[in-house]
Amino acid sequence: MENLLEIDSVQLKFSERVILNNIYIQSKTGRITGILGRNGCGKSCLLKLIFGEIPTYDKSVRINGKVLLEDFRNPDDIRMLPQFNFLPKYLKISQAFKYFNVDYIEFCDLFNEFKEWSHLRVRQLSGGNIRVLETFLILKSNTKFCLLDEPFSHLSPKNVEIFIEILKQEKEKKGIILTDHMYHYITKESDDLYLIKDCVSYKIGNICELNEYGYLG
């Protein structure tokens, strides 16, 4: 089944500073949606707003035409990878896979170092390994949409390539929205591309438009 996530009528400001205004983004099953923008433009805020983490009444978030009125998001609908670690430090790796209902053996086949680590707790892992673990759990979860905030920034080049292949596989089952400062990965792997500039979202049809908007210049 194809699912459609739409976000529009977004207006977000902190105190008197406008962060987002006149935003429209959509994501659908089978496509990767990339969001680009300079530091501080509101990319992370937009993902948090979609996920319900930032409250604002000036928005419409819809899945298949149904407005999501509550701030809470059903994990069957949307899961999010934030910029910073979210798994509790005391949690055992094996417990994390049970909680997310994700295959640990498949994970170990891709990341061999974890084969002997199922008994370890999250706090015993390096920051890079925690990022690998969390990114895999979110991407492989049984959900309609994944929101990924900076998924590549703390990964080795080898692991980035592994996750790009996972993205290509998982987009056949779900819609994926991602943003990252490593923009060349975003522009290369995204089926749909948006730029946030001066609080507004622009649909990018050609990479040359990023130069025209001053993003790459």
Secondary structure as the mmCIF struct_conf table of DSSP 4:
data_model
#
loop_
_struct_conf.conf_type_id
_struct_conf.id
_struct_conf.beg_label_comp_id
_struct_conf.beg_label_asym_id
_struct_conf.beg_label_seq_id
_struct_conf.end_label_comp_id
_struct_conf.end_label_asym_id
_struct_conf.end_label_seq_id
STRN STRN1 LEU A 4 PHE A 14
TURN_TY1_P TURN_TY1_P1 SER A 15 GLU A 16
STRN STRN2 ARG A 17 LYS A 28
TURN_TY1_P TURN_TY1_P2 THR A 29 GLY A 30
STRN STRN3 ILE A 32 LEU A 36
TURN_TY1_P TURN_TY1_P3 ASN A 39 GLY A 40
BEND BEND1 CYS A 41 GLY A 42
HELX_RH_AL_P HELX_RH_AL_P1 LYS A 43 PHE A 51
TURN_TY1_P TURN_TY1_P4 GLY A 52 GLY A 52
BEND BEND2 GLU A 53 ILE A 54
BEND BEND3 TYR A 57 ASP A 58
STRN STRN4 SER A 60 ILE A 63
TURN_TY1_P TURN_TY1_P5 ASN A 64 GLY A 65
STRN STRN5 LYS A 66 VAL A 67
BEND BEND4 GLU A 70 PHE A 72
TURN_TY1_P TURN_TY1_P6 PRO A 75 ASP A 77
STRN STRN6 ILE A 78 LEU A 81
BEND BEND5 GLN A 83 PHE A 84
BEND BEND6 LEU A 87 LEU A 87
TURN_TY1_P TURN_TY1_P7 LYS A 89 TYR A 90
STRN STRN7 LYS A 92 LYS A 92
HELX_RH_AL_P HELX_RH_AL_P2 ILE A 93 PHE A 100
TURN_TY1_P TURN_TY1_P8 ASN A 101 ASN A 101
HELX_RH_AL_P HELX_RH_AL_P3 TYR A 104 LEU A 110
BEND BEND7 PHE A 111 PHE A 111
HELX_RH_3T_P HELX_RH_3T_P1 ASN A 112 GLU A 116
TURN_TY1_P TURN_TY1_P9 SER A 118 HIS A 119
BEND BEND8 LEU A 120 LEU A 120
STRN STRN8 ARG A 121 ARG A 121
HELX_RH_3T_P HELX_RH_3T_P2 VAL A 122 GLN A 124
BEND BEND9 LEU A 125 LEU A 125
HELX_RH_AL_P HELX_RH_AL_P4 GLY A 127 LYS A 140
BEND BEND10 SER A 141 ASN A 142
BEND BEND11 LYS A 144 LYS A 144
STRN STRN9 PHE A 145 ASP A 149
BEND BEND12 GLU A 150 PHE A 152
TURN_TY1_P TURN_TY1_P10 SER A 153 HIS A 154
BEND BEND13 LEU A 155 LEU A 155
HELX_RH_AL_P HELX_RH_AL_P5 PRO A 157 GLU A 170
TURN_TY1_P TURN_TY1_P11 LYS A 171 LYS A 173
BEND BEND14 LYS A 174 LYS A 174
STRN STRN10 GLY A 175 THR A 179
BEND BEND15 HIS A 181 HIS A 181
HELX_RH_AL_P HELX_RH_AL_P6 TYR A 183 GLU A 189
BEND BEND16 ASP A 191 ASP A 191
STRN STRN11 ASP A 192 LYS A 197
TURN_TY1_P TURN_TY1_P12 ASP A 198 CYS A 199
STRN STRN12 VAL A 200 ILE A 204
BEND BEND17 GLY A 205 ASN A 206
TURN_TY1_P TURN_TY1_P13 ILE A 207 ILE A 207
HELX_RH_AL_P HELX_RH_AL_P7 CYS A 208 GLU A 212
TURN_TY1_P TURN_TY1_P14 TYR A 213 GLY A 214
BEND BEND18 TYR A 215 TYR A 215
#
